[in-house]
Amino acid sequence: MVSGDTDRARTAMRAQLRTVFSDIEGSRAHSPQPFAGDPTAVPVRRSVAVRE
């Protein structure tokens, strides 16, 4: 993204997200309990501190 090559950045981001989503699905298959929340619950946005 720093280079300004949006096509390359898009391709890299899609590959990264595919990996992340695949990992999440693997985790869900291995340990479904953390993913078995209330389907009517409203998602909560949490603040995450970022250190630079």
Protein Blocks (a to p, Z undefined) as FASTA:
>chain_A
ZZopaklmmmmmmmmmmmmmmmmmmmmmmmmmlmmccfkbccddddddddZZ
